[in-house]
Amino acid sequence: MTRYTAPTQDIQYLLHDVLDVANDPTPGYAELEPDFTSAVLEEAGKIAGEVLHPLNAVGDQEGCVLENGVVRPPKGFKEAFDQVREGGWTALDLPEQYGGQNMPYLLGTAVGEMFSGANQAFTMYQGLTHGAASAILVHGTDQQKDTYLPKMFSCDWTGTMNLTEPHCGTDLGLMRSKAVPQDDGSYAISGQKIFISAGEHDMAENIIHLVLAKIPGGPEGIKGVSLFIVPKFLVKEDGSLGERNGVKCSKIEEKMGIHGNSTCVMDYDGAKGWLLGEEHKGMRAMFTMMNEARIGVGMQGLAQAEVAYQNALDYARDRLQGRSVTGVENPDGPADPLIVHPDIRRNLLDQKSFIEGARAFLLWGAQMIDRAERGKDEAAHGMVSLLTPVIKGFLTDEGYDMTVQAQQVYGGHGYIEETGMSQFTRDARIAMIYEGANGVQALDLVGRKLAQDGGKHVMAFFDLVKGFIKEAGTDGAMAEFTEPLKSASKDLQSAGMFFMQNGMKNPNAALAGSYDFMHLFGHVCLGLMWGRMAEASLKALAEGRGDANFHETKLATARFYMTRRLPATKLHLARIESGADPVMALDADRF
Amino acid sequence: MTRYTAPTQDIQYLLHDVLDVANDPTPGYAELEPDFTSAVLEEAGKIAGEVLHPLNAVGDQEGCVLENGVVRPPKGFKEAFDQVREGGWTALDLPEQYGGQNMPYLLGTAVGEMFSGANQAFTMYQGLTHGAASAILVHGTDQQKDTYLPKMFSCDWTGTMNLTEPHCGTDLGLMRSKAVPQDDGSYAISGQKIFISAGEHDMAENIIHLVLAKIPGGPEGIKGVSLFIVPKFLVKEDGSLGERNGVKCSKIEEKMGIHGNSTCVMDYDGAKGWLLGEEHKGMRAMFTMMNEARIGVGMQGLAQAEVAYQNALDYARDRLQGRSVTGVENPDGPADPLIVHPDIRRNLLDQKSFIEGARAFLLWGAQMIDRAERGKDEAAHGMVSLLTPVIKGFLTDEGYDMTVQAQQVYGGHGYIEETGMSQFTRDARIAMIYEGANGVQALDLVGRKLAQDGGKHVMAFFDLVKGFIKEAGTDGAMAEFTEPLKSASKDLQSAGMFFMQNGMKNPNAALAGSYDFMHLFGHVCLGLMWGRMAEASLKALAEGRGDANFHETKLATARFYMTRRLPATKLHLARIESGADPVMALDADRF
C-alpha cells in the first residue's frame, strides 16, 4: 500500500515566497491570495490522496479491457471521474464562457501535479480532454466551440489527440490517413492511428477525437496535414447525440505501465469529421498546444518522482536494517532505520533536491505561460518556448531516474509489485517518450529554439541568471548558492558558444551534443530555482516569518543541489565539446 | 520479436587479442586455443540464440504458476532445460570428479553471458544451482559431495540459496529461522524465507536448498548463523529419492520482471537439514561464494544491455523517420533510417562503448578468479576481491541504464510489451538489487575493500594502471587513449586520498561518497579496458592481422568512451569531495 500526500506547503511556498504571485500584474493573478490558493490546493490534495491514489494500484493491476468494441477502465475509475467532474476540477484554468473557472494556468498546473502524482493513468483521461478542448478553443469556429466545449470542459465528453500511425511517429509527414471532402462540408476520414491515449472507454457520453489526416491533392509531406474533429457519436443540431460515427477501437495495447489508461489502436473508416482550423495547417494547430502539452508531461515526471519519494522516505524511516556507523541511533530496536545510512540519505536527497527544484521550475514555466497568454507578454512567450523542451526532457528523464532510486531504497521489496514501487517507475517511463521523445526535445531545443528570433530568448535567459546573481550577491549568505550557479551558467554559455562556432560548418557538431545540452540547461534552471528558493528562505528566516524548520530544510537541500547535482554541468560540457567526430565516425553498418 | 546473436567475435577478440589467454600460465588455460574456444562459443551461441532466446518473451508473458504446491515454469522451459543438460552446459567450469568439464571460470563466464543475455529468467535456474553446488564443493563433507554434486552438476537436481526473511535482507543478523539439532545428527529447520529464486519448480527431480538459520543457544546476531543443506526430497543411502521434506513454496511473488523464474516464499516447518561447513560459520560459507555470485550478477547487467542494444540497433537501421540534417541518405525511401540522426548515434554509442568495455572488464575479472583459484595467486585474489563490488554495482547500474536507452530508440513502440524492449529493462532492474543492493556494494567497496590488507590491493590497481600507461606510452597513436585514462585515474586517486584524509575523523565523509566512488572506479576500469583494447587493435592493424573493419571500429568506440564517457570521473570526484555535510545535515524527520 502506497500513500500520496499532496505537497501543499511546498506549492504555497513557491507561489507566494518564491514566485510572489500576488505582486504579478498578470491578469487573474490578483485573486491568487494565499488563503485562496491554500483552499484550492487543500481541496485538490484531498481528492488526490483520498480518491485518486487509492485507485492507482487497482488501475495498474486491472488495466483496461476491450469487449465488443467497448473499453472498460479499471474498477472505481468511473465513480472517481464523476467525483472529479462534480468537484469542478476539469476546467479550472479554462474560460468561464464555456463553463471553466478561468483560474491561471499556474494554479491548474499545481493541481495537475497532485492529480498526476496520485494517479497518472487516471488523470490522463482528463488531461487529454483539456488538450483537445484547448485546441478547439483556439482554432475552432464559434459553432464548433458552442457544440463541443461546454461538454468537454465538464468532461461529460472526453477528448483525444490522434497523430501517430504505425509507420510514423515523429515524422508525421509520412502520414497516410486520408480526409476526403464531402458535399455537406464534412470530410470522410479513413486510416489507422495508434497509441491513442483514452481513445475509447465508457466513462463519458461521447469522445471527441482530434485527428490529423491528409486531404487528397494537398501538398506533400508535413505541409499537407490537416486537423479534424471526429466525434465518436455525431452531435445533432440540438446538441443531443446521434448515430455512431465510423471510428472504433480495434485493440488495446499491452504496455509497460499506465495500465489504467486505455491506449488504443483507432480505426477510422470513412468517419465523419470537420476541419479544425485551416486546410493543410494541421501541424500549426497542433503546435499551438505543444508547449502546454509538453509542460504537462514534464509535470508527470516530477509528479511520479514525488509520490515515489514519499514512499521511499517512509520505508527508509521504518525499515530497520544495520546500525549507524557513527553509533547506534535506535538502541531500543534490533537495528537502526535505513535513513541513518549515508548512502540512503544521498539517494533520498538526490530525489528531494530534484523534486523541489523541478517543482519550482515547472511553476515558473507555468507563470510564464500565463504572462504570455493572459498578459500578452512576448518575452515570456519566447522564454517559455525556449524552456519547454528542457522542462519536458529534463524533468521526465530525471523524474524517471528518481523513481528508480526510490525503488532501490526498498531493496528486494521494491522489485515486488505488491509494494507499488515498480509501478511508479513503469508509469514514469512513458513521459520520456510521448509528446515527442526526449531526443526530439533535445533536437527542438538545439536545432530550433536556441536560434529562434536571432537567439534573443537564450540571451534573455542568460541575462536573467546574471541579473539574479547580481541582485542576490556573490558574497555573504548567498555566496554558497550564487557561486555554483555562476559556474554552471558559464558552462551553459560555453556550450552555446561551441554550437555557434561549430554548428554552422557542421550541424552534427551541435546535434551530437543536443541531449547533453538539454540536461546541462536543466541543471542550470534547477540551480537558478534553488538560488531563488535559498534567497526566499534566507529572507523569511531573517524576518522571522513562517516555519523556520521548513526554511532551514530548504537551505540544506539547496546546498545539496549546489554541491552534489549542479557539478553535472561540467560533464555535459565536456561531452558537448568533444563535438561530432566521436558520434559520427562509424558507418551505420559498423555499429 | 526480438533477436539474440551471441557476441562470439567480440569474446574471441577479448580472450586472445586482449587477455592473451594462451600465454597465461594459469592451470587449464593452455587448452584455450582460439579454435577450441571458438568451437565452444559457437555452440553455446547457437543454444542461446535458437533455444533460449525464443523462450524469453514466453517466459515474461506466462510467468510461473503455483498450483497445489507445484510450480509450473513457462511453456517450453522444461524441454529447453533438458537440451542444456544434454549439451553438457551445466557444469562447464566445475571439476571433472563430479561430472564437470573443468574448464576455466573465464570460459564459463563467457558462455554465461550468452545464456543470460538470451534468457535471464531461464538461466537463473542453472545459475543458482551452480552457486549452491560450488558452496557444497568448498564446504561439504566427502559424503555430502558424493551425494549431491553429481546430480547438481548435471542439473538433474537444482539448487537454491535461502538468506532473506521478511524483516531482514542485508542485515542477516536479525534472522529468525531456527535449526534445532536432532539425535541423528541432522537439524530440524523452521522459518520463512522470501525472494527464493528457483525455489520450487517441476523441471528437476529434486531441489537442494541451502538455508541460513540459527542454532538455538549460539552467539547473537550474524555470528550465530549456520548454513544447512535441505533437500526437497530426502536422499536415501543408495542415492534414490525418499520422502518429501518439510519445506514448501507457499507463494510466488508478482515481480517487475524475470517472470520466467519462480521467486518463492519458502516455508520450512521442521524440515530435515544437514550442517554445511562449521556451526555458526554460515556467513563465512556464504561469503566464499560471494565474489563469483556477484560477478555473475554484474554479468547479467552487461548481458541485458547487449541484447537490448542488438534490437535497438536493428530498429535504428530499419525504422525510417526524418532526414539526415546533412543531406538525404536514403533517397529511394520515404525517409532516412533513424541511425543517421546524431542523437540516435550518441545513444547507441553510449550503449556500445559500455557493453564492450564491460565485457572486457568482466572477462578480466574472471581471468583473475582463475588465477586466484587455479593458480593460487594471492595478488589476483586481492584484486578481484577489491573489484567485485565494482563489477556488480557499476555493470548492473549502467547495464540497466543502457536497456532504458535502448528502449528509448524505439520511441512509443518501446513502451509496448509486444516489441520486447520493456522486458529487457524490467529483467535488468533486478540485478541492481539482488546479491546485495548496489548501495551495499558501494559500502563494501569503501568500507571494507579499500582498506583491506593495508590498502595494498587498491595500490596494486593504481600500479597496474600506471604500468599500462607507461608501457603503452602517452605519445604517438596511444596518446588519445592513455591521456584520458591518466586523468581519470588521477581522479580516482584523489577520491581515495579524500577518504583517507577525512574518513578517519568522520566515516560518513567516506560513506557519503561511496556510491560515486563505485561509479568512478567503474569508469576507470572501463577506461583501462578501452586502453588495452585500443592497444590490441592498433597492434593487430599494424601487423595486418585479423579483420581491419573490426579493429577500426574498436578504435572509434574507444575514442567515444574516452571523450564521452570517461569524463564522468570528474563529476563523481566533485560529489565525493563535497564530503559528509550535504548528506548528513538534515535530521531524519526533516527530509
Interface residues (C-beta under 8 A of the other chain):
Chain A: T164 H167 C168 G169 T170 D171 G173 L174 I194 F195 E253 E254 K255 M256 G257 L313 A316 R317 L320 Q321 G322 V325 T326 P334 A335 P337 I339 V340 H341 P342 D343 I344 R345 R346 N347 L348 L349 K352 Y400 V404 Q407 Q408 G411 G412 G414 Y415 I416 E417 E418 S422 T425 R426 R429 I430 M432 I433 Y434 A437 N438 G439 A442 L443 G447 N506 P507 N508 L511 A512 S514 Y515 N549 E552 T553 A556 T557 R559 F560 T563 R564 P567 A568 K570 L571 A574 R575 S578 A580 D581 P582 V583 M584 A585 L586 A588 R590 F591
Chain B: T164 H167 C168 G169 T170 D171 L174 I194 F195 E253 E254 K255 M256 G257 L313 A316 R317 L320 Q321 G322 V325 T326 P334 A335 P337 I339 V340 H341 P342 D343 I344 R345 R346 N347 L348 L349 K352 Y400 V404 Q407 Q408 G411 G412 G414 Y415 I416 E417 E418 S422 T425 R426 R429 I430 M432 I433 Y434 A437 N438 G439 A442 L443 G447 N506 P507 N508 L511 A512 S514 Y515 N549 E552 T553 A556 T557 R559 F560 T563 R564 P567 A568 K570 L571 A574 R575 S578 A580 D581 P582 V583 M584 A585 L586 A588 R590 F591
